[in-house]
Amino acid sequence: MEASFIKMHGCGNDFVVFDDRAGTLGLTAARAAGIAHRRTGVGCDQFIVMERPPAGSNADVFMRIRNPDGGEAGACGNATRCVASLVAAESGRRELVVQTISGNLPAVILADGRVTVDMGPARLDWRDVPLARAMDTLHLDLAEGPVSDPAAASMGNPHATFFVPDVEALDVETIGPRLEHAALFPERANIGFATILAPDLIRLRVWERGAGLTLACGSGACATIVNAARRGLTGRKASVIADGGRLDMEWREDGHVLMTGPVATAYHGRIDLAAYPA
């Protein structure tokens, strides 16, 4: 059975996007993992499925997010912008709502083509992250090699942010997976490494749970501005420079985090789903 897909990215954070609003494709976790594989599939940081929102929802589309290992994720800011741009193009509207398993995410298409997404409120209690035991989420008792004392937040998925003098000097691919699987994180965690360049500018690299080192992580950028502002390292607005580009962030006084950034389509394709066992 052949199916169409779109390869998209936001700041290099890349996605395979399927439209399964008809509910006929059978895009299971195993099939998603096969297609997400960079050598034997299409390859992506996250596997995205557009589905019909549940009855009674005010959302325009439901977005299901899977990591390359097939595990389901609750949030992906860069993918939300991509899906919002697709729905906006087909509907002709600039304002819409993308629903995920973590809640509804309002989005606005800007005149310059960038997309702003309200990623919802940052959740800061240790139970919400979640952590394995009670702890102040502003200062976690966690260290690995040269990094220590991260702050934690949930943006619908768990994040820990380490603030370091020079992120470029870190061997992220060595310490990232160790921290992702630390016993403190019962559901594993996305691990951010951030250097404050100015009160409104942050350099960020993220080891993503189930995906590894990516060119950008939208929810990671959200957690980083929240944790930086909580520590007094920045204001509530800052630009986050990822390996793949810039995201403009704002942690509003009501607790919601706004993320603005670009979207891009790499290509449209078709794939034989039967080649990837469900």
VENQUI-V306697 format. One record per helix or strand of 2 or more residues. SS is the DSSP state (helix for helix, strand for strand). FROM is the first residue (numbers start at 1). TO is the last residue. If there is no record, write none. Layout:
# VENQUI-V306697
<<SS	FROM	TO> <SS	FROM	TO>>
This chain:
# VENQUI-V306697
<<strand	2	10> <strand	13	19> <helix	29	36> <strand	46	51> <strand	61	67> <strand	72	73> <helix	77	91> <strand	95	100> <strand	103	109> <strand	115	121> <helix	126	129> <strand	143	144> <strand	147	148> <strand	151	154> <strand	158	163> <helix	167	169> <helix	172	180> <strand	190	198> <strand	201	208> <strand	212	214> <helix	218	230> <strand	237	242> <strand	245	251> <strand	256	261> <strand	264	272> <helix	273	275>>
